[in-house]
């Protein structure tokens, strides 16, 4: 700090969030004011210095790779509150034992490595740097469409002490006015997430295909309960796909999406659980098996199977991509099982659909599908009709 101040003729003002964001019920008004102002404070600061307990005890006189690895594995990189500090900062530094290390200079050093290391190794360093620290160095002013994806990729390995803080941090990252958000009690986390979804208004379509848990609020059951965990298993390619964004309508009116899908024959009842599902037929030799999508568990854990039957008016499956002629899903092998509220026979125009469950999809040989239908009670083979890639959905 003295190093930065010694050449300044004017007074230097410092902000330390540990000191300037008070805790305790008696300081709630001051804390609220500080939280609302945090994005502007870090955005307008001439420099932002990261004080991480581990980094500050480590020597900066080491290789570029070691400095990079220490930053990426630091506690600062695992907290959600700190993401906005680096994202909006004009000039970001990390305090090491001997002094601050500039992230811009670190990035320049990585680029200079191109002439001294094999191409494949440099590609790994450069790609890895962009993946984990690029959000702090890339100028998104001309690539605004990549901002949601960049943020979602970076919140996945971060956490907060309080569940209700997630939406505050995310809203600050997007520059939303959080005054009305802070009026929602901390305990009403799902209501805060609904506020965030509606006020941001649009998301990459991959949000629909993320793992549970999901919100329990009506017309928002399609949305993940937390964005910090939702994208951990997402591949890079389909997160950056330029598909039309999902539009979130105000006042709980649902979400608009443009995605392919499959319209299934009307079935009064479908049994759905882990390992139990149904198969839909798209052609003479094209059968897709669908089952409730569950997270993998450790071998020592017991899978709790909760078999549930759903009575449908008109079932359909929303897809991220249409399957190939061989039934392969290249980017996303999950679908959204919905029940149509409108006449499914009139597939032209917008289909109104109620969210039911996230399902895993895999091609099933005809003989296996027929054997399951014959021997497994409740298992069905349903005729399916492929819907176009530009099918419009209103998901409730």
Secondary structure, DSSP 8 states (H G I E B T S, - for coil): -HHHHTT-SS------HHHHS--SGGGHHHHHHHHHHHHHHHHH-S-EEE--TTGGGS-S-S-HHHHHHHHHTSGGGGBSHHHHHHHH-SSEEEEETTEEEEHHHHHHHHHHGGGTS-HHHHHHHHHHHHHHHGGGT--GGG-GGGHHHHHHHHHTT-B-SSTTHHHHHHHHHTT---TTGGGS-TT-HHHHHHHHHHHH-EE-GGGGG--S-B--STT-TTSBS-HHHHTTT--HHHHS-----EEE-STT--EEEE--EEEE---S-EEEBTTBEEEEEEETTEEEEEEE------TTS------EEE--SSEEEEESS---TTS--SS--EEEEEEESS-TT--SSEEEEEEEEEEEEEE--HHHHHHHHHHSTT-EEEEEEEE-TT-EEEE-
